[in-house]
Structures are given as structure tokens and as C-alpha cells.
Amino acid sequence: MSQKVVTRFAPSPTGFLHIGGARTALFNWLYARGRGGTFLLRIEDTDRARSTPEATQAILDGLAWLGLDHDGDVISQFARADRHAEVAHQLLAEGKAYKCFSTQNEIQAFREAARTEGRSTLFQSPWRDADPATHPDAPYVIRIKAPREGSTVIADAVQGDVTIRNDQLDDMVLLRSDGTPVYMLAVAVDDHDMGVTHVIRGDDHLNNAARQMLIYQALGWPLPVYAHIPLIHGPDGKKLSKRHGALGVDEYQKMGYPAAGMRNYLARLGWSHGDDEFFTDAQAQEWFDLGGIGKSPARFDFKKLENLCGQHIAAADDAALLHELEAFLSVTGEPPLSEAKNALLHKAMYCLKERAKSFPELIDKARFVLANRPIDMDEKAAAQLDDVSRGILKELTPHLQTANWTREDIEATTMQFAGSREMKFGKLAGPLRAALAGRTATPSVFDMMLVLGREESLARLTDAAEHG
């Protein structure tokens, strides 16, 4: 492709970053990044009543968490209102748009009469071809002159050719009577001025494409490639809503899903590359294309999300995982880790990240690291420490004091001790888990001792043997 790819994500700042919006951003990001192109961010804040700085920040925070970096400055659509109005006046000067003085009451009366007579209620302004000499000194809107015959074909990279009869398109308002531009005009002008080559967005915008194309064609601008993605549905096949669970990206961060797992899952939600399920960002960027996007709505599946997140946690670099874990603690209002705990967690990552599907699960496995003496035991762990078990731990401790503190030697010493007492290791494992972690579900007791070190491990065993 000779033309450099430029994509954009253009959310409205009226609330949180929706999971569907996050997937749209991801598809745009992947398409641009995989082709050495540009990924732009535009905030469509023309609805001043509903747009808030807090919502804009939520969008920026959500994209930052997902790792979807954009190129250049964030563009405010509202700040470009003068440019949008300039284009409307250009079309007016070229005779491709006109001043319409019809009042809301007149438009309503037209529609009611059309309904009564069984005609199309699409408003046809009497001012379309009026002589300017007849124009009253009254408020007016500027409308585009839409073609009345033939059809408009949207050549969509996902949906295929979508044909809309031109008699179904009205003379869309470009500028309101107060001189402010409408959304449709703003989007078309911004996409053109930003050099957007591919408009990848939800298929709820499909009808908008035909109307935005009118503006492109009237101005002789080259059309972008359109790709309208089916929406995300819940497991029941209905449009994703609050009843299905979390909708905002921030909620998924607070639930403790890693960003890499979310990117992987969202990429697979409506797009496929053969049978590949787990893949890296580099692979996703290399493989992603518009032809792989399905025409049917994708269904959100928490089990698949958790499975992929578990794989990404297991495959992650330890330092990067710890960094994201600290960010998770911050957004959930938990205190930061001390330097000592941070170092211990980093040391323990190798035995924590297998089979953890989220950060809360990872933290639960890391209780032995995060706990301080005396170890607080849950009910099941406390039940493991009867008089006999405490006596066994008391006998074992001197043997571990002289062991070389490697995993192999700790294991050999412990197994040899169990064998000398004609005891199965399982009989010893329960009390050891209780003493070291205060839990019954933990990483291997040998890994825990290795991570904690000789001094801390023996101190915990002594505590348990003496106090239970």
C-alpha cells in the first residue's frame, strides 16, 4: 500500500471507556501499528451538555492501562468548530448546500401530513432551490443537497457492499441556526483533515457512513476505507449491558486482569487468525487485518478472558508483572508494597504466576510473602496444627538449620526426615503450609522456604511449633 495508513479512535467523553470502545481502539491501534502507520486520538466533545473533563480523563486512563499509545496530541472536536463551519459555508458558496428557513413547527406539520397521506416522512425543504432573493430575514440552518435519485454504496471492508437508496437520505443539516456544526459534519471534516485512511468503528455507525460520504463527495475528497465492526453481545446473545457485568475498562483493571490478557482477549472478540487463541502484541500487530473480522456480533465470555489472562500472567516478565501488580494495588486503594516485600515478591514470582488468572489470585498465592510474623492462620490451616504436628515441626527444625539453602537440599532434607519417621510427605506438608503461610492452598513448601530464606522460614516453623 503506497499511502501511509492513518487510523483514529474517536470516543465521546460522556462516561467511562466502554469495553466495546476499548476493542474499537485496539483494532485501530493494531491495524496502524502493524503497518507502520499512525494511530490518532480524537475526543468528540461537541455535546457540551454531556461532555465532562472527568470522562475525558477516564478515556485517557483506560487507554493508558491497556497500553494503546496514540500518536501526536489528543484532538478536541469542539476546538475545531470554526473549521467545521468554514466547510459548511464553502458548500453553501458552491451551491452544494442551501439555507433552510423552515421552522420546527413547519417540519413537524410536513411529517404529519406525509404520514396521513402515506408518503415518506423524510423532510423535503421548500428552500432547496429557492431564489436567494426570496430569503427572509430570519434564522436558518444550512443543509447539504443530497442526491434524490440513485443509490449510495458503502464499500465496507467488513460488511461488504452496503447499498442505501438516495431517496432514503434527507438533506442533512450541517450548521444549526445558532451557527454550531452538527456531529456528522464534524466527523467527516476531522477525518479528512487528520488524513484518516481507514475508519474502523462499531456497526452502529454504518448508516452514518452514507451521510458522511455525502460531504466527502460534495467536496471531492477521497473516501477513507470503511470497516464497521459488529457490536459485542453478552453470553445470552443480547447487546452487552450492565446486567452482564462490568462495562467499563476501569472495572476490569480493578478486577485485576492483566492488560496483555485484555488486549489478547479483545482482539479475539470478533477477529480471528486461524485457530490461534494466545498471542503476543507483536504477533497481533503482524496478523491483524480487516478480513479476519467476522460479520456477526461476538459474545463476551469471562471464562475465556480468565483463561487467556492466566496464560499471560504465566508468560509475563517478572519485573513487568510486579509493576502492573503495584498499579493494581494503587487503583484498588490498597497500600503500596514496602521495599522488602517488593523484593520478596519479585523473588517469588516464579512460583506464584503459574495458574493465577488475575492479580487477586496472585496476591492470594503470595500471602506467605506478604504476611508478617506471627502468621495469622485461617481456620483450615489452624486445624493442621495439633499437638502431634507441632511436635513434628519441632523435630524437623534442627535438620533444616544445617541444610544447604537450595530447593533441592531443602526438599531432600525434609523427605529424608519424613522417611526416617516412616511418614508420608503429605502428613508433613499440611503443617508446613500452615506454619509458613497460614493457609492450606499455597505454592510448594520448598519454594516458600527458598523464597523466605533460612532465618524467616525457621522462625515461622518455631512459632508454629511453640504456639500453634
Salt bridges, closest charged atoms under 4 A:
GLU44 OE2 - ARG42 NH2 2.80
ASP45 OD2 - ARG48 NH1 3.76
ASP47 OD2 - ARG50 NH1 3.68
ASP69 OD2 - ARG33 NH2 3.44
ASP71 OD2 - ARG33 NH1 3.02
GLU86 OE2 - ARG83 NH1 2.79
GLU94 OE1 - LYS96 NZ 3.27
GLU117 OE1 - ARG119 NE 2.77
ASP129 OD1 - LYS145 NZ 3.90
ASP156 OD2 - HIS228 ND1 2.57
ASP167 OD1 - ARG165 NE 3.14
ASP170 OD1 - ARG211 NH2 2.65
ASP171 OD1 - ARG128 NH1 2.93
ASP171 OD2 - ARG148 NH2 3.54
ASP190 OD2 - ARG42 NE 3.69
ASP190 OD1 - ARG80 NE 2.48
ASP190 OD1 - HIS84 NE2 2.80
ASP191 OD2 - ARG8 NH2 2.90
ASP191 OD1 - ARG42 NH1 2.80
ASP193 OD2 - ARG80 NH2 2.72
ASP193 OD2 - ARG83 NE 2.69
ASP193 OD1 - HIS192 ND1 2.98
ASP236 OD2 - ARG243 NH2 3.73
ASP236 OD1 - HIS244 NE2 2.75
ASP276 OD2 - HIS273 ND1 2.88
GLU277 OE2 - ARG268 NH2 2.86
ASP281 OD2 - ARG263 NH2 2.90
ASP318 OD1 - LYS353 NZ 2.68
ASP364 OD1 - ARG367 NE 3.91
ASP387 OD1 - ARG390 NH2 2.40
GLU395 OE1 - ARG421 NH2 2.65
GLU411 OE1 - ARG407 NH1 3.05
ASP447 OD1 - ARG407 NE 2.74
GLU456 OE2 - ARG460 NE 2.78
ASP463 OD2 - ARG373 NE 2.75
GLU466 OE1 - HIS467 NE2 3.92
